[in-house]
């Protein structure tokens, strides 16, 4: 589902996200029970018996005419609760802290560069935080092209590599970083075709092509502690876990307890290797756990048979389903054990999911803080954070960037970045390791760079971290 026209939303794969409207497809009943869903997977015999039961029998049939046989439908036991479906509770004694739109000017930024990437929208831009050697390198996705750059002193860019896909009609919507077994950086990208391209930046060749999604891929994320594992969010309503070293599809998340519409965003937990977030057009944020299925992850590294023969496991139930927004949710990130999530409602929410391990069907959600973002009511606009999640940057449809101090209460707006020449919607931002550089990619094919005023060095980590 991607993005191209701003004036209307289309069902085409390369159509642009626009103003939030009800989903294109009828919303499925959110209160659907596990037993009702299970009936959709009933055997042919059971299905036939249901048809026979619902077919009206004739009370006026003459003698000798065959009578309809009415079969009794066997009862289907209700499945046990496997997840908590939670909404924010009111009356908890305190209201969410709302940030002021008056900038504190703790850090001053100025525009230092504009680079035209192409005539097509730039949908993704991301720094490489997986390796200390490459913290000043970022990647972009624009149409069928992927590019990598280095941030130089004085606001300049240095083009390092550029990859052009064989399919010129493809539009890449997401790009992420991973590593091969030798520690070389891998570029992982996908978009309108649903095919995930893995490119080895050392050899400048395609490392793997991962095929498995039945629709476009909207976001890819790498696991911070094990960058050979990636998750992909797709229009086909599923999330998939891959091993980029072996090309194996390990786990598929979806089904009865999964998303009921297009999945727009995912994010791995920063310290818990088993958990990740997902969000989508069904207005929900879901927390998934891989702990029960970790043996499949370990098996994917030692598998020697064909990748198609790997026993991929299907996971149907998340740990939690949070109905915290009333419209599309297109971006979500962990902040410790708290969650940041953005819908098309002109704000980002910080909330705490509270569940009970002994009873996963119970719990509640506390909305802690709200970060207002004016004119941010079109979908597929993603925020980013610096390495330590101290500050957050989000663009809007008018070409402005709001930089928030995340870990203060109430939230503090550090700066509002704008320039008269930036008139197009900002699709994604990228914040450097220390927050001194902020990049933004726009609908009209440009990359903009803001640098902190009087910042003495390029945005690379200190020597103590090496």
N, C-alpha and C positions, 0 to 999 in steps of 0.2 A: 504494500500500500504505500505508496510513497507519495511523494510530493511533486507538483509542477505548476499548476495554475492557482492563483490565489483567489480567483473570483468565484469558483464553484468547486464543489467536491464531486469527484467522479468515482465510479466503481472500478475504473481501470487500474492496473497494477502501478502505473507510473503517475497516477493522478495525485494532485497535491492536496495535502491536508488543509482545510480551511476552517471557517467558523464552525464552532461546535454545534452539531445538530443531533437529533436522535439517530441511532445507528441505522445504516442503510437497510439492514435486515431486521425483521421483527425481533424485539427483545424476548429471550426465552424466559420462562417463569423462574425467577430467582429462588422461589420457595420450593422448587422441585425436590422431591424426596429421593433418597438413594434407591428405594424400592421401585419407584416409578422409572428412574433411569435404568435400573437393572432390567426392566422389562424390555427395553429396546434391544438388549443383547440376548433375548430368549432364543432357544433353539427353534428350528423350523417346525418341529412337531408342536411345540407350545404355541408358536405363532399361528399355525393352522387351526389349533383348537380354539384360539381366541376368535378367529374369523368365523368359525362354525358357530360359536356361541352367540355372536352378534348378528348372525344372519337370521332374519325372521322366519319362523316355521309356519307352514300353511295349515290353518285349521279347517280349510275347505277342500283340501286335496281329496280327490276321488279315490275309490278303492282301486287298488292295483298300481296307483302311482307311487313312486318312491318317496319315502318320508325323509325329511332332513334329519340327520343325526346331530343332536346337540351334545357336544362334548363339554364336560365340566373343566373349567380352567383351574389348574392347580394353584394353590396359594403360594405367593413368593414372599419369603420372610424379609422383613425390613433389615437392611444392612446396619451395622453398628456405626455410631458417629465416629468419623475419622478426622474431622477438622472442626475448628471453631469458626462460625460465621458471625462476625462482630460488627457493630456499629458504635459510633461514639456515644457515650452516656452523658446525660446532662445532670446538673446538680451535684457534681463531685466536690464542690466547695471552692473551686477556683476556675476562672475563665482563661482561655488561651491568651498568651501575651502577643500583642500585635505590634509589629515594627512600624516606626515612623518613616515617612517618605522624605524627610529632611536629611540630607547627607551630613554625616559627621565630619567628613573631610579628614579622617585619620590618615588616609593615604591619597595623594593627588596623582592623577594619571593624565597623560596626554597622548594624542594620536601620533604614532611614529611611522606607520607604514600602511599602505594599501596595495594589495596584490590581486590582480584579476586572474582567477584560475581558469575561467572559461565562460561560455555563454549559457551554460546550464547551471542550475542551482547547486550550491555546495551544501550538502546535507550533513556532513560529519567532519569534525576536527578534534584531534585528541593527542595529548602529549604522551610520551613513553615513560611511565613511572615504574616499569618492571626492572630496569637496569640503571644503576647510578651513572654509567657511562653515557647514557642517552637521554638524560632528563631534559635537555634543551632541544630535543628533536620531536617534531610533531608530524602527523599524517593527516591528509585530507581526502575526501571522497567527492568527486564531481563528475556526474554522468558516468561514462565507462572508464574514467581515469582515476587512478590512485597516485598520490604524490607524497613524498617525504621531504621535509625541510628542516634546517637548523636555524634556531634563533641566534642571530649575531648581535654584536654590540651596535649601539646607535640605531636600533630599531630595524635593522636590515634582516632579510631572509637569504638563505643559501639553499637552492634546490639540490637535493641529494640524488633522488631517484624518481622516476615516473613510470607507471605501469598502465598500459592501455589494453583493455580486455578485447578478446577476439570478437565478441558480440558488441557491435557499436550501438545497439539499441538498449543495452543494459543500463540501468541507472543504479549506482551504488548508494545505499541509504545509510550504511553504518560501516565503521572501520575500528579495529582494535589491534592491540599488540599482544604477541605471544613470544615464546622462545622455543628453539629446537633443543635437542639433547646436548648440543655443544655450547648452548648459551647464545647462539646467534639470534638476532631479532627476526621475528616473523610478523608479517602484516596479514591480518585476517579481515576480510571484507565480504559483504553480501548486499543484495538489494532486490531489484524487481524480478529476477529470474529464480530466486530461491536457492541458487547455487552459492556455496561458501568457497571463496578463493583464499588459499593460504600461500603467501609469497615469501620466499626466503630472501631477505634483504642482502645476505652475504653473497649468494650466487646469482641474484637477480632473476630467478626462475620460479615458476609455479611449483610449490612444494607438495600441495595436495589440493584436490577439488572435492568438497564434501557435498554429496547429494542426498537429500532425504526429506526436505520440506516440500509441502504441496502448495506453497504460496510464497509471496515475497517475504524477505527477512528484514525486520525493522530495527533490530539491535543485536549486537554481539558483545559479550563481555568475557574477559579472561579472569581466571581465579588468581588473586594476588599472590598466594603462597605456592601455587602450582600452575604456572602459566601455560602448561601444555593442555590444560582443561579449559574449554570454552562452553558457554551456553548461548543459544540463539533463540530469539523471539520472532514468531512468524504470524503472518496473516492466516495461516491454517489453524489457528487457535492453540498451537502447541509450543512448548519449549523443549529444546533438545540439548543434551549434554554430549560433547564430543571430545575425543582424545586426538589432538592435532598431530601428535607424534606418529600414531598408527592409522589415523583416519577412521577410527571406529566410532560408530554411534552407540553410546553406552546406555543412556536413559532417555525416555520420552515422557514428558510431563503433560498430562491433559486427560480428557475423558470426563467421567462422571463429576468429579470435583474440580475440574479444570476451568479455564476461561471459557466464557460463552460467546466470545467474539475475538476479534483480532488482538494479538498480544503486541504491545508497543514498546515495552521496556523491561530490562532485567538488570540485576546487580548482585554480585557475590558479596557475602558477608566478609568484612575485612579481617576477622580473626577466627571465626567459626567456619571450618572448611566444609561443613555439611550443609549450610543453609544459604539460600538465595531468595531474592525478591522477584516478583513479576507484576506487571500492571498492563492494563489494556482498555479496549473500547467497551468492555462490559462495566466500566466505572469502578472496578475493584483493584485492590492490591493484595497479592497472595504471597504467603511465606511458605516455602517448600523446604523439605529436609531430605538429604541423600544418605543419612546415617544408616538407615535400614538396608540400603542397597550398595554400600561402599565396596562390598566384595566384587561387584561388577566393575567398578572403577579400577581396582587393583588388577583384576583379570585382564583389563584392556591393554595393559602394558606388556604382558607376557603372552598374549594371544598370537599364535603362529599360523593359524588357518586363515582362510579367506575372510576379509572383513564382513562380507555378507552373511557369513555363518555365525557371527558373534551373537550370543543370546541376549539381544537388547531387551531391557526390562522396561515395562510400561508402568508409570506411577500415576495413579488417578486422583489421589487425595493430597492436598496441601495441609500444612499444619494449621494455617489460619487463612481466612478469607475476610478482608476488611472492606466494608462498604462505607468508606469514609468520604468519598467524593460523589457528586451528583452528575458527573459527566466524564468524558474520556480522560483517562489517566495515561499520560505519555512519557513520564519520566519518574524514576524512583531511585533512591540511594540509601544505603545504610549510614548512620551516624552513630558508631558504637552499636548498641542494641536498640537505638531509636531509629525511626524511619523518616526520611524526607520524601515527600511525594508531591507531584505537580499535576493538576488537571487544567482544563481550559477555563478556569474560573478566576483568573487574574491574581493567583496567589499560590505560594508553596506552603505546605503544612509540615510541621514537625510533630510526630506523634509516637506514643509508646504502646506497643502491643503487649498486653498482659494476659497470659494464658496459664492454665494449671496443667502441669505434667501428668498428674494422676487422672485428670479428666479434660482431655483436649477439646471437648465440646463446650467448655465454659471459659469465661474470661471477659475482658472489656478493653476498650481503647481510650487512652487519654490524649486528647489533642493539646499539645503543650505550647506551640508557638505558630504564628502565621507571618509569612514574609510577602507583603503585597508586591505585585508586579503589574502595573497598569498596562493596558493594551496588549495583554498576553492571552487572548481568547481564541487563538487558532492552535490546532494541534500539530504535533511534531516540532515542538520547540523545546530543546533539552538544555538543562543546566549542568554545570560542572563545578568541581571543587579543587582546591589546591591539594597537595600531597597529604597534609595533616588535617584536612577538612576544617580549616580555620575560617575560610571565606568561600563564598559561593557567588557565581556569576550567571545571570540569566538574561537573555535578550528578549525583545518584544517585536511586535509587528511594525513598529515605527522606526526601528533601527537603533533603539536605545539599549544600553546594557546596565543592569542594576547589580551592584556588587554588595553583598550582604556579609556581615560578620555573623557567622553561624552560631558560635558557642557562647553567646551572651543572652541575657534575658532582662528586658525584652530585646528582640533583635535590633541590631544597629546597621543602618544603611551606610556603608563606607563611602560609596561614590555612585554617581549616576553618570555614565559615560555616553556622550553623544557627539555627533559631528554633522554639520549641515549636508555633507555629501553622502552620509549613510541614510538612505531613504527606504531601503528594502528590509523585509522581515529577516530577523536573525534566527537561523535554524539551530545553531549549537554554539556553545562557547568552549574555550579551553583555558584553564588557569594554570600558570606555571608552578613549579615545585614550591616556591616561596611566595607566590601571589604577586610578584612584581611585574609580571607580564600577563596580559589578558588578550586572547585571540577570539575573534568572532567570524563565523562564516555566514554568508547571506544568500538570500533567494536569487539575487541578480548575478551570482557567480564570483563574488569578491571575498577576500580575506582581509580583515582589518586587525591592526595591532595597536594596543595601548600599552605604554610602559609607565612605571611609576616615576614621577618627577624626581630628579636628582639621585636615582638609584645608581650606584657606582659600577655595578658589574652586570654581566649577562645572567639570565635566570637559571643558574646551575646550583646544585646543592653545595653546602660547605664541605671543606676537606674532612671534617670530623665524621661525616657520614660515609666516607669512602672506605 
